[in-house]
Amino acid sequence: MAGARPDHAKWQGRVWTYQQLVDVCGLGSGPGLLGWNCRHTYYPFLDGISVRNYSDQWLEEMDRKEAQKIPYRGKEYNTYEATQKQRQMETAMRAQREKVKLLQQGKADKDDIINAKCKYQAMLDEYAEFSKKFKFPEQRERIYYDLRGRVAPSQRTYKRWQAEQVNKVRERAEKKRRADMRAAQKKIMTDGKKPVIIKETFAGKFKSASDINGIIEYAKNTLGIDLIDYIKVNLDVGNMINKEVGKVFDVFGNLAQSGNLTGICVYSERVSWYAAYSPPWKEVFIKNVDAKNTMKKLEKDAIDCFKAGFWSTPQAEHVIRHELGHAVQHMVTDRNVWKKKRIEAMRKDIADSIGITNWSMNDTKEHMKAAGEYLSYYGLKDTGEFIAESVAEYMGGNTRETAKKVVEILLKEGV
């Protein structure tokens, strides 16, 4: 039986004498066969006539598979632990349903009732996600047998509540960032009126984490950034992002200290883009990064876009390097308009030489290929994308002349 408790799993599926059922399997006792919460049974086996359903080799293989732990939201569960977690979720949801009904019967504040309903819906969503992750069937009859009727809120109310929760997380992150920035002032030297951020070397500090908690701790304690909703990130992707953030810090300075990178947030809404940098929030948003094959898909998309001349590198890390490039862009050009003008002049010269007057996603393949010879077609969209594509290429190695000149301007002291 899948997900059996460990002390029962060791004797299930095998042939025993009646005395062994008592002595080994604990038949007749609370913790044994047919005891407390035991779902096993037994039936006669006639030696030489009956045929075993499972061989010892098959049972050993199943035991090995069920002992393997699968990560979920910062914790790891084997099959038995996952079934217990599923039961706990069902118990918690029944309690939340009761809480909603009690609030309604007590004529509680409308907002309190809505909040309780939305928490219940969030629990249902997590239950569905958890069951799918471990390939368990959902047993919602365990939740609904209280016969309390519909408890969940409307979809409109729930989406509004979800947005409010995201804003609260951001507000807490921003509050913490400001506190950390004040503390970081002790590490900042000043040269007249111009602040100089002390550069640190992160390349030697990075080590791949074995779980999501390790990734979050490294980002927070070493890089100084928050990772929001990182439970939805593939482990390899999370480690890659931490590594690339550190590499960018080594080259351009600590973007967290400068206030241009507060965090990386996993975006779950359906949108057309892969990643984006938000200047108001100083955050990088990423999506579709939870699957096992995410790194392979990132690389395939980068290769396809590079071959078309649309992106500047064919590497899986391109997406995060590009968005970090926007953080670099704002750190440098928001304070130095002359650098921005020099880089914009480079972009315009390349566009004019190719014959691009109006940038469009529907431009010709010839224009895209030609742009890719210099940097990338996406980089010619505007100055910000030109800088971001240049930073992405520079961080990927094999830097061509255009990206090299842009990065030289960004790093050059003064104008």
Secondary structure by P-SEA (a helix, b strand, c coil): cccccaaaaacccccccaaaaaaccccccccccccccccbbbbbbbcccccccccaaaaaaaaaaaabbbbcccccccaaaaaaaaaaaaaaaaaaaaaaaaaaaacccaaaaaaaaaaaaaaaaaaaaaaaaaccccccccccccccccccccaaaaaaaaaaaaaaaaaaaaaaaaaaaaaacccccccccccccbbbbccccbbbbccaaaaaaaaaccccbbbcccccccaaaaaaaaaaaaaaaaccccccccccccbbbbbcccccccbbbbccccbbbbccccccaaaaaaaaaaaaaaaaccccccccaaaaaaaaaaaaaaacccccaaaaaaaaaaaaaaaaaaccccccccccaaaaaaaaacccccccccaaaaaaaaaaaaaaccccaaaaaaaaaaacccc
